[in-house]
Amino acid sequence: MREMTLDRHENLKRMAMSDEELLDYLKKKYGEQPTTEKVLVLYGSETGNAEYVAGTVASDLKRRGIKGKALAMDDYNFDDLPDETRIIFIAATCGQGEYPANMKRFWESSNNELPSDHLSNLEFSVFGMGDTRA
């Protein structure tokens, strides 16, 4: 039963992928390197400001010929970080400097003890925002 459930989950996951995502997924599964440059944009946003900026950054990357994808941090599986090569993290504080609800699980996972080489292949950038517009 468990095997059948895992197979079904895998099939549904593949069906939800765009053609480009599926191609990269299959290349990775069979040990090949993806052929296109890609940047993942992860955001934490309570009011939508960081989400808007992340979407704008991902769109600009695509316009420049770089595959860009924006996701809320909690929508991304933290254990997949070592598979990424470039990530832009965008987060906006809320309230009295608290982190947004859609990045709490990601933040908690990042505080776990990790091997020293866990992110050795990752190039990243961090952009922090306040929670109000000027």
For each residue, the residues with C-beta under 8 A, 3 or more apart:
1: 4 5
2: 5 6
3: 6 7
4: 1 7 8
5: 1 2 8 9
6: 2 3 9 10
7: 3 4 10 11
8: 4 5 11 12
9: 5 6 12 13
10: 6 7 13 14
11: 7 8 14 15
12: 8 9 15 16
13: 9 10 16 17
14: 10 11 17 22 25
15: 11 12
16: 12 13
17: 13 14 21 22 25
18: 21 22
19: 22 23
20: 23 24 36 67
21: 17 18 24 25
22: 14 17 18 19 25 26
23: 19 20 26 27 34
24: 20 21 27 28 34 36 38
25: 14 17 21 22 28 29
26: 22 23 29 30
27: 23 24 30 32 33 34 35
28: 24 25 31 32 34 83
29: 25 26
30: 26 27
31: 28
32: 27 28
33: 27
34: 23 24 27 28 38
35: 27
36: 20 24 66 67
37: 65 66 67 86
38: 24 34 66 67 68 69 85 86
39: 58 61 66 67 68 69 86 87 88
40: 68 69 71 76 84 86 87 88
41: 54 57 58 61 68 69 70 71 87 88 90
42: 54 70 71 72 73 76 87 88 89 90 106
43: 50 51 53 54 70 71 72 73 89 90 91 102 103
44: 50 72 73 90 91 92 99 100 102 103 106 107
45: 48 49 50 51 52 54 72 90 91 92 100 102
46: 92 94 95 100 101 102 131
47: 92 94 131
48: 45 51 52
49: 45 52 53 92 129 131 133
50: 43 44 45 53 54 90 91 92 100 129
51: 43 45 48 54 55 70 72
52: 45 48 49 55 56
53: 43 49 50 56 57 90 127 129
54: 41 42 43 45 50 51 57 58 70 88 90
55: 51 52 58 59 70
56: 52 53 59 60
57: 41 53 54 60 61 68 70 88 90
58: 39 41 54 55 61 62 68 69 70
59: 55 56 62 63 68
60: 56 57 63 64 68
61: 39 41 57 58 64 66 67 68
62: 58 59 65 66 67 68
63: 59 60
64: 60 61
65: 37 62
66: 36 37 38 39 61 62
67: 20 36 37 38 39 61 62
68: 38 39 40 41 57 58 59 60 61 62
69: 38 39 40 41 58
70: 41 42 43 51 54 55 57 58
71: 40 41 42 43 75 76
72: 42 43 44 45 51 75 76 102 103
73: 42 43 44 76 89 91 102 103 105 106 107
74: 102 103 104 105 106
75: 71 72 102
76: 40 42 71 72 73 80 106
77: 80
78: 81 105 106 109 110
79:
80: 76 77 83 84
81: 78 84 87 118 119 122
82: 118 119 121 122
83: 28 80
84: 40 80 81 87 122
85: 38 121 122 123
86: 37 38 39 40 122 123 124
87: 39 40 41 42 81 84 122 123 124 125
88: 39 40 41 42 54 57 124 125 126 127
89: 42 43 73 124 125 126 127
90: 41 42 43 44 45 50 53 54 57 126 127 129
91: 43 44 45 50 73 99 100 103 126 127 128 129
92: 44 45 46 47 49 50 100 128 129 130 131
93: 97 98 99 100 128 129 130 131
94: 46 47 98 99 100 131
95: 46 98 131
96:
97: 93
98: 93 94 95
99: 44 91 93 94 103 104 107
100: 44 45 46 50 91 92 93 94 103 104
101: 46 104
102: 43 44 45 46 72 73 74 75
103: 43 44 72 73 74 91 99 100 106 107
104: 74 99 100 101 107 108
105: 73 74 78 108 109
106: 42 44 73 74 76 78 103 109 110
107: 44 73 99 103 104 110 111
108: 104 105 111 112
109: 78 105 106 112
110: 78 106 107
111: 107 108
112: 108 109
113:
114: 118 119
115: 118
116:
117: 120
118: 81 82 114 115
119: 81 82 114 122 124
120: 117
121: 82 85
122: 81 82 84 85 86 87 119
123: 85 86 87
124: 86 87 88 89 119
125: 87 88 89
126: 88 89 90 91
127: 53 88 89 90 91
128: 91 92 93
129: 49 50 53 90 91 92 93
130: 92 93
131: 46 47 49 92 93 94 95
132:
133: 49
134:
